[in-house]
Amino acid sequence: MNLRSIPRAAVGGYIKALRWPVDRVIGRNPTVDRAEAEARDVAGSVLGDEELKRDAARRRTAATERKRAQRLREAAEQQTRQADEELAERTRAAEGRKQAATRAAEQREQQAEQERQAKEREAEEAERKRRETSRKVAAQQEEARQERERKDRLEQLDQKAEALAEREEALVAEDEAKRLKQTAATTKAARKS
């Protein structure tokens, strides 16, 4: 240790003593670092201590770099916040688009289901009408068949009635002929006697 190192140590201790409460309250700060560097530079100039001046220059450069680093960190944090906000906005927009697409898909599904049900109902109605038409046609055919059978039966009955009437006439004629023959025989026998 030489004579120049004693004042340098005293300046360093004094600055540390002043800085300690400030660092406790506001934390490490580039402005305080710059003020410390300036104080060391002034002390180095007053004391003629080149080592103290070089230390002050190093501290000033370090404070400038810390200040620059702090600005860069703040800029990076700002960019990060903006990126986070943009990401959140994009996420919200994407979620909105997703929900809109989901709603649209659900609506398309509902519409398709409604159309399917409508077609199913139409097909069932067409089938019901076809069956009803088939039943009506079958009923009409059955009715026509029964009408033909009834007409055929009536015709048969008419023919049978005609045949019976002809037979009855023939029987009556035969009876009449027999009666006439008998009467003639009786008359002839009465004339002979």
Order of alpha helices (4+ residues) and beta strands (2+ residues): alpha-alpha-alpha
